[in-house]
Amino acid sequence: METPEQAPGHNPIAQGPRVDIDLGALAANFAMLAETAPGVPLAPAVKCNAYGLGAGPIARALRDRAGARAFFVVYPEEGAALRESLNDAETAIYCFGGPSEETLPLFESAKLTPVLNTLDQARLWAARHPGAASALHVDTGFNRLGAPSSALADIAAVKGLAVTLVMSHLACAATPDHKMNGEQRARFIEAAQHFPGAQLSLAASGGALMGKAYHFDLIRPGIALYGGTPFAQDDARIKTVAAFRAPVLQIRHLAPGETVGYDAAFTADRPTRIATVGAGYGDGYPRAGTGRGAAIIHDERVRIIGKVSMDFITLDVTDMKKPAEPGDIVEFFGPALRLFEAAAAADRTAYDFLTGLGARAHRRYL
């Protein structure tokens, strides 16, 4: 076996994996969603660090480039960090998880708006902040979070409670013709009658693209902003926002019969040229992509071979027209390899692929 090839004076390990984030494409996805629902405001979900892409830079771009004036997170700690990053007091920040005795001071200091899920939360908020705006999440069949229909009359009767937004969440938006979507919509309209005058919000990304019947007064887009489809198939209207890339660290030459990686999972059946890339499951590329996933080098598609390890991925680059070399940049998803395809090859969805990107991968905003 030959000595591994390395570029003279080159230190590719210092580059490491990175996520390139196209803020122009982000704004374009916002505009596309806005065009599907004319006149309906969009309040992006930037929870879970904006689906792994960085809540602060993403929210600032959506505010400054796209005109977003409200955002959704889950926890008040997320909301407080977002408020500091936005550096303004006017943008509305909703927290899906609602308030507790322990978190009320954070709601107050960061000027956060709670999304109430229970009668107890409604009583707590109204007692502490009578007349202050709040949202109410009503459960319409998801059975995950939100107030059940049996509690709505009691919540509506809480003295001092001001519900300015009533919201719910579709369980089957990934399948637009699923009968449950219509059933939840009907339950939602019935539930909202307890809170006359409140704005209504049922749609996230899937609902936004399902048509006017689901738009109501506010849409809370998430995955479609970040380049992923909310449906069971890809959607060409959604522009690629994030690209996961990493450098080639070494080139190795295998003789027939030699193996690659843990458990000798790949055996060369011919003279084979292997590229070792500086990224792995520690950076968010799933181990399930072993033997199934692909990557792009010099606009050519190559396959992943050997087991994906914590820090390294190996590729078969034998048949490339332009030989791969140390320092070349490999794309695991991005403009040349759609997120939907990459996630499916690793038995993932766009949601968990993006949110699983590791902190070690440097985020670059373009």
MITOR-280048 format. One record per residue (C-alpha): x, y, z. Coordinates in steps of 0.2 Angstrom, whole numbers, plus 2048, in hexadecimal, padded with zeros to 3 digits. Layout:
N
{pt {X,Y,Z}}
...
# end
This chain:
366
{pt {800,800,800}}
{pt {807,811,7FB}}
{pt {80A,81F,807}}
{pt {7FB,82A,80A}}
{pt {7FC,83A,7FF}}
{pt {7FB,84B,808}}
{pt {7FD,85C,800}}
{pt {80E,864,804}}
{pt {80D,871,812}}
{pt {7FA,86F,813}}
{pt {7F1,86C,823}}
{pt {7E0,866,81E}}
{pt {7DB,860,830}}
{pt {7DC,873,835}}
{pt {7CD,876,82A}}
{pt {7C1,869,831}}
{pt {7AF,867,82C}}
{pt {7A4,876,828}}
{pt {792,87A,825}}
{pt {791,888,817}}
{pt {780,891,81A}}
{pt {779,89B,80B}}
{pt {76F,8AA,813}}
{pt {769,8AF,802}}
{pt {761,89E,7FF}}
{pt {75A,89F,811}}
{pt {752,8B0,80C}}
{pt {74C,8A9,7FC}}
{pt {743,89A,805}}
{pt {73B,8A7,810}}
{pt {735,8B0,801}}
{pt {72E,8A0,7F8}}
{pt {724,89C,808}}
{pt {71D,8AD,809}}
{pt {718,8AD,7F7}}
{pt {70E,89D,7FB}}
{pt {704,8A6,808}}
{pt {702,8B8,803}}
{pt {6FF,8C4,811}}
{pt {702,8B7,81F}}
{pt {711,8BB,82A}}
{pt {71F,8AE,82C}}
{pt {726,8AB,83D}}
{pt {735,8A0,83B}}
{pt {739,892,847}}
{pt {74B,894,84C}}
{pt {74B,887,85A}}
{pt {759,87A,85C}}
{pt {765,888,857}}
{pt {75C,88B,847}}
{pt {75C,878,842}}
{pt {76E,878,845}}
{pt {773,886,83A}}
{pt {775,894,848}}
{pt {766,89D,84F}}
{pt {76E,8AE,851}}
{pt {775,8B0,83F}}
{pt {766,8A7,837}}
{pt {759,8B2,841}}
{pt {763,8C2,83D}}
{pt {763,8BE,82B}}
{pt {750,8BA,82A}}
{pt {74C,8CA,834}}
{pt {758,8D5,829}}
{pt {757,8CD,818}}
{pt {745,8C6,818}}
{pt {73C,8D0,825}}
{pt {737,8C4,832}}
{pt {730,8CC,841}}
{pt {72D,8BD,84D}}
{pt {736,8AC,851}}
{pt {732,89C,85A}}
{pt {73E,893,865}}
{pt {73A,885,872}}
{pt {743,88A,882}}
{pt {745,89B,88A}}
{pt {758,899,88B}}
{pt {757,898,878}}
{pt {74C,8A8,877}}
{pt {757,8B2,883}}
{pt {767,8AD,878}}
{pt {75D,8B2,868}}
{pt {757,8C3,870}}
{pt {76A,8C7,874}}
{pt {76F,8C2,862}}
{pt {761,8CC,85A}}
{pt {765,8DB,865}}
{pt {754,8E2,863}}
{pt {745,8E3,86F}}
{pt {737,8E3,861}}
{pt {739,8D2,859}}
{pt {72D,8C6,861}}
{pt {734,8B6,868}}
{pt {728,8A8,86C}}
{pt {72D,899,877}}
{pt {724,889,873}}
{pt {728,881,884}}
{pt {71E,88E,88E}}
{pt {723,896,89F}}
{pt {726,88F,8B0}}
{pt {72A,897,8C1}}
{pt {73D,895,8BE}}
{pt {73D,89C,8AC}}
{pt {731,8AB,8AF}}
{pt {73F,8B7,8B2}}
{pt {747,8B2,8A2}}
{pt {737,8B5,899}}
{pt {737,8C6,8A1}}
{pt {749,8CC,89E}}
{pt {74A,8C6,88C}}
{pt {738,8CB,888}}
{pt {732,8BA,882}}
{pt {720,8B5,87E}}
{pt {71B,8A4,885}}
{pt {712,897,87B}}
{pt {706,890,889}}
{pt {703,87E,889}}
{pt {6F9,87B,899}}
{pt {6ED,883,8A4}}
{pt {6FA,884,8B2}}
{pt {705,88E,8A6}}
{pt {6F7,899,8A1}}
{pt {6F3,89D,8B3}}
{pt {706,8A0,8B7}}
{pt {708,8AC,8A9}}
{pt {6F8,8B6,8AC}}
{pt {6FC,8B8,8BE}}
{pt {70D,8BE,8BB}}
{pt {709,8C8,8AB}}
{pt {6F6,8CC,8AA}}
{pt {6F2,8D3,899}}
{pt {703,8CE,892}}
{pt {703,8C5,881}}
{pt {704,8B3,880}}
{pt {702,8A5,873}}
{pt {6F8,895,877}}
{pt {6FC,884,86F}}
{pt {6ED,879,86E}}
{pt {6EF,867,86B}}
{pt {6E4,861,85C}}
{pt {6EA,84F,85B}}
{pt {6FD,84F,85B}}
{pt {6FD,84A,86D}}
{pt {70E,851,871}}
{pt {70C,863,878}}
{pt {6FE,86F,87A}}
{pt {6EE,871,883}}
{pt {6E1,864,881}}
{pt {6CF,86A,87B}}
{pt {6C9,865,88D}}
{pt {6D3,873,894}}
{pt {6CF,881,888}}
{pt {6C0,888,891}}
{pt {6C9,889,8A1}}
{pt {6D8,892,899}}
{pt {6CD,89E,890}}
{pt {6C6,8A3,8A1}}
{pt {6D6,8A6,8AA}}
{pt {6D5,8B8,8B0}}
{pt {6E2,8C4,8A8}}
{pt {6E7,8B8,89B}}
{pt {6EA,8C0,88A}}
{pt {6EC,8B2,87C}}
{pt {6F1,8BC,86C}}
{pt {6F5,8AC,862}}
{pt {6EE,89B,861}}
{pt {6F8,88D,859}}
{pt {6F9,87B,856}}
{pt {704,86F,84C}}
{pt {700,863,83E}}
{pt {706,851,841}}
{pt {705,84B,82F}}
{pt {70A,85A,825}}
{pt {717,84F,81C}}
{pt {709,847,813}}
{pt {6FE,855,80D}}
{pt {6EF,84A,809}}
{pt {6EF,841,81A}}
{pt {6DD,842,821}}
{pt {6E4,847,832}}
{pt {6E9,858,82B}}
{pt {6D7,85D,828}}
{pt {6D1,856,838}}
{pt {6DE,860,842}}
{pt {6D9,870,838}}
{pt {6C7,86D,83D}}
{pt {6CC,86A,84F}}
{pt {6D7,87A,84F}}
{pt {6C9,885,849}}
{pt {6BD,87F,856}}
{pt {6CA,881,864}}
{pt {6CE,893,85E}}
{pt {6BC,898,862}}
{pt {6C1,899,874}}
{pt {6CC,8A7,870}}
{pt {6C3,8B4,865}}
{pt {6CF,8C1,85E}}
{pt {6DF,8B7,85F}}
{pt {6E9,8B3,850}}
{pt {6EA,8A2,84A}}
{pt {6F9,897,844}}
{pt {6F9,885,83F}}
{pt {706,884,831}}
{pt {718,881,832}}
{pt {722,87D,822}}
{pt {717,86F,81C}}
{pt {707,878,820}}
{pt {70D,888,817}}
{pt {710,87E,807}}
{pt {6FF,874,808}}
{pt {6F4,883,804}}
{pt {6EA,891,80A}}
{pt {6DF,887,815}}
{pt {6ED,884,821}}
{pt {6F5,896,821}}
{pt {6E9,8A0,82D}}
{pt {6F2,8AF,835}}
{pt {704,8A9,838}}
{pt {70F,89C,831}}
{pt {71E,895,83B}}
{pt {72A,88E,82D}}
{pt {739,883,832}}
{pt {741,876,828}}
{pt {73C,87E,817}}
{pt {746,88D,81B}}
{pt {756,883,81E}}
{pt {755,879,80E}}
{pt {74C,86A,813}}
{pt {73B,864,80D}}
{pt {72D,861,81A}}
{pt {726,854,80E}}
{pt {72A,842,80B}}
{pt {732,847,7FA}}
{pt {73E,855,7F5}}
{pt {737,866,7F0}}
{pt {740,86F,7E2}}
{pt {739,880,7E8}}
{pt {744,87F,7F8}}
{pt {755,886,7F5}}
{pt {764,87E,7FD}}
{pt {76A,888,80C}}
{pt {777,87D,815}}
{pt {786,873,80E}}
{pt {790,867,818}}
{pt {7A2,866,812}}
{pt {7B3,860,818}}
{pt {7C4,85E,811}}
{pt {7CD,84F,80A}}
{pt {7DB,84B,817}}
{pt {7E3,83C,80E}}
{pt {7E3,832,7FE}}
{pt {7E7,81F,800}}
{pt {7E9,811,7F3}}
{pt {7E2,800,7F7}}
{pt {7E7,7EF,7EF}}
{pt {7D9,7E3,7EC}}
{pt {7D5,7DA,7FD}}
{pt {7D9,7E9,808}}
{pt {7CC,7F0,813}}
{pt {7C6,801,819}}
{pt {7C1,807,82B}}
{pt {7B9,7FF,83A}}
{pt {7B3,7ED,839}}
{pt {7BC,7EC,828}}
{pt {7AB,7F0,821}}
{pt {7B1,7F4,80F}}
{pt {7BD,7E8,805}}
{pt {7C5,7EE,7F5}}
{pt {7C2,7E3,7E6}}
{pt {7CD,7ED,7DB}}
{pt {7DB,7F9,7DC}}
{pt {7D2,807,7E6}}
{pt {7D6,81A,7E9}}
{pt {7CE,81F,7FA}}
{pt {7CC,831,800}}
{pt {7CB,833,813}}
{pt {7C1,843,818}}
{pt {7C1,84D,828}}
{pt {7AF,84B,82D}}
{pt {7A5,83D,836}}
{pt {797,839,841}}
{pt {79E,844,84E}}
{pt {79B,853,842}}
{pt {789,84D,83E}}
{pt {78B,841,82F}}
{pt {781,831,835}}
{pt {78A,820,836}}
{pt {77B,81A,82D}}
{pt {782,822,81D}}
{pt {78F,814,81C}}
{pt {78E,80C,80B}}
{pt {77F,816,806}}
{pt {784,828,806}}
{pt {78D,832,7F9}}
{pt {797,842,7F8}}
{pt {79C,84E,7EA}}
{pt {7AE,852,7E6}}
{pt {7B3,85D,7D6}}
{pt {7A0,85B,7D1}}
{pt {7A2,849,7D1}}
{pt {798,83D,7DC}}
{pt {7A1,830,7E6}}
{pt {79B,823,7F2}}
{pt {79F,821,805}}
{pt {7A8,811,809}}
{pt {7AD,809,819}}
{pt {7A4,80E,829}}
{pt {7A2,820,82D}}
{pt {7AC,824,83D}}
{pt {7AB,832,84A}}
{pt {7B8,83D,840}}
{pt {7BA,835,82F}}
{pt {7B1,830,820}}
{pt {7B9,826,812}}
{pt {7B4,827,7FF}}
{pt {7B8,81D,7F0}}
{pt {7C0,829,7E4}}
{pt {7C7,81D,7D8}}
{pt {7BD,821,7C9}}
{pt {7BD,834,7CA}}
{pt {7C1,83E,7BA}}
{pt {7CB,84B,7C4}}
{pt {7D4,842,7D2}}
{pt {7D0,847,7E3}}
{pt {7DF,84E,7ED}}
{pt {7E2,852,7FF}}
{pt {7DA,863,803}}
{pt {7CC,861,7F7}}
{pt {7BB,866,7FE}}
{pt {7AE,858,7FF}}
{pt {79B,85C,7FF}}
{pt {790,850,809}}
{pt {780,85A,806}}
{pt {77E,86B,7FE}}
{pt {77A,872,7ED}}
{pt {782,863,7E4}}
{pt {77A,856,7EF}}
{pt {769,85B,7F6}}
{pt {766,859,808}}
{pt {756,84E,805}}
{pt {761,841,7FC}}
{pt {76F,842,808}}
{pt {764,840,817}}
{pt {75A,831,80F}}
{pt {76A,828,80B}}
{pt {76F,829,81E}}
{pt {75D,824,823}}
{pt {75A,835,82A}}
{pt {74E,844,826}}
{pt {754,855,822}}
{pt {74F,85A,834}}
{pt {75A,84F,83E}}
{pt {768,850,831}}
{pt {769,863,833}}
{pt {766,863,846}}
{pt {773,855,848}}
{pt {782,85F,841}}
{pt {78F,860,84E}}
{pt {796,870,856}}
{pt {7A7,86B,84F}}
{pt {7A2,86F,83E}}
{pt {7A5,882,83B}}
{pt {796,88C,835}}
{pt {79A,898,827}}
{pt {78D,8A5,822}}
{pt {78D,8A9,80F}}
# end
